[in-house]
């Protein structure tokens, strides 16, 4: 049973925590519909994602350079996993 149905049945909904649908207040839903992110094109989303992935890769490379012991341990664990893997 969904949480909302459980709360409505039990009447355990505090007055300050009601859904916008219950109170008839549509201001919140209207604000969500006009959100500029929803009107974002696929090309813009892919561009943002590519930039994020580049920055993530750069951050991981920096971490690897400043923590060589951690990188070596990770390489050893990966090698052990590959050695014990059965086809």
N, C-alpha and C positions, 0 to 999 in steps of 0.2 A: 504494500500500500504506500503511495507517495506520501512524503512528509506533510505536504499541504493538506491532503485529505485527512490525515491522522489528526493534525492540529485543529482543523475545522470541526471534526467529529467530537474531539475532546473539549473543545472550547478553550484551549490552553494558549491561544494567541494573545500576547500582551497588546494593549491598545496602540502602542507606538510602533509595533513591528508588523503592521498589516501590509499586504501587497497593494500595489497601485490599482490592480484590477478590483479588489474588494472595496476600495474607497471611492472608485469611480474617477480617480485622479489620472488624467492622461498626459499630464505635462512631462512626466518621466519618459513615457514611451515615445512621445513626439520628439523629445531631445535625442533619443537613441536613433530614430529614423533619419534625422538630418545630420548624423555624425559623418564628417568628411572621410573617415577611414572606410566607410561602407561604399563610398563612391570611388574608391581607389581602383585604378585599372590593374590588370594582371601584370603589365610591364613594370609599373611602379612597385608592386609588391615583390616581383622577382628582383628588381634592382635593390630594394631595401634588404631582401634576404641575402643576396650575394654580398652586399657590403657587410652585413652582420657576420656571415660565415668567414669572410676575409679577416675581419677583426678578431673573431674567435680563434682562427688558425694562428694569427700573429701572437695572440695572448698565450696560446699553448706553447708556441715555439719559444717565447720569452721565458715562460716557466721552465721549460726543458733546459734552457741555457743557464738559468740561475740556480737550478736544483738538479745537478747532474746525478747525485746519488739516487734520487727518486726515479729518474729516467732509467738508470741502470737496473734498479730493482724491478721496475715495470717490464723492461726487456727480458730479464731473467724469468719472471713469472710467465710471460707470454711464451717464451721458449719451452718452459716446463709444460705448459698446457699443450703446446703443439707436439711435444715428445710423447705425452701420455694419451693423446687423442687417437681413438681407434676408428679406422675407416669402415 
